[in-house]
Amino acid sequence: MPSSIAVDRRAAPRTQAHTGGGRYYRRFGPIERVMHALLMLTFIGCALTGVPLLFADHDWAGTLVALMGGFRGAALIHRICAAIMTVIFVGGYATQWGSLVVAPILYGVPMLLPSAVQAWRIVIYGAALILVLVLKPEGFVTRRFVVKLERTLSARRRRRNTLLKEEL
């Protein structure tokens, strides 16, 4: 059985609606669930702040924006949610490592670029997001990559420990 799927032995007994024998399998752990919830919240945050900004000339938009601290507050919330959503998408929302690796890259690299290119940061973010979604929809750091890295590092650690024991 793959290590990424854990058997939930504490699951409630199956009812008649759940036919067939077997066990319940928990596909995602707590970290993946938190990342998914954060992704949903940022998406909803972008929707709730973006639509009133787009339709600012309507009465209902002014009412909704007033709840968010005015147009500046709504724009700030929108940008924060968009940045977090981009980091999660590009890094990969199945693991927390993808977001930790990609966040410094997305925010550090533009600081190294000339000021003329920094003005295009939002366009670069959009292009990066589209490229990742098309070319690598699971993100840069996937579960498979993390498991492979973990196995490689643990094999090296075992080899090193074996060599140390032989030297003693």
C-alpha positions, 0 to 999 in steps of 0.5 A: 500500500502506498505510504501516502494513503493511510487507513482510517481504522477509527472510521464509523461503521458502514451504513447500508448506503455504503455497500461493499466491503472494505475500509475507509481510506484517507487520501490527504493528511492534515497538512494537505487539507489545510493547504486546500482550505487556504486555497479555497479561502484565497479564491473566495477572497479574490472573488469577493474583492475583485467583483466589487472592484470590477463593478465599482459603478454599481450601488451594491459594489459600494456597499460590499466594498464599504464592509472591507474598509473602502476600495483601498482595503478591498484592493489590498485584500485582493492582492494578498489573496492573489499572492497567496493563491499564486504561491500555492498553485505554483508551488503545489498545494499537495505539499507544504514544501512547494509553497515554502520553496516557491514563495522566496522565488516568486518574491525574491527574484523580482527584487533582483530585476531592474525596475523596468521589469519589476513593473511587469511583476503581475504579468509575470505572475500570471504567465507563471501561473498559466505555465504551471497549470498547463505544464505541471498542474500538480505544482513544482514540488509534488508528493512523489518528489517529496517521497523520493527525496525522503528515501534518498536522504534516508538511504544516505543517512543509513549508509553514513551510519553504517560507515561510522559503525564500521570505523568504530 
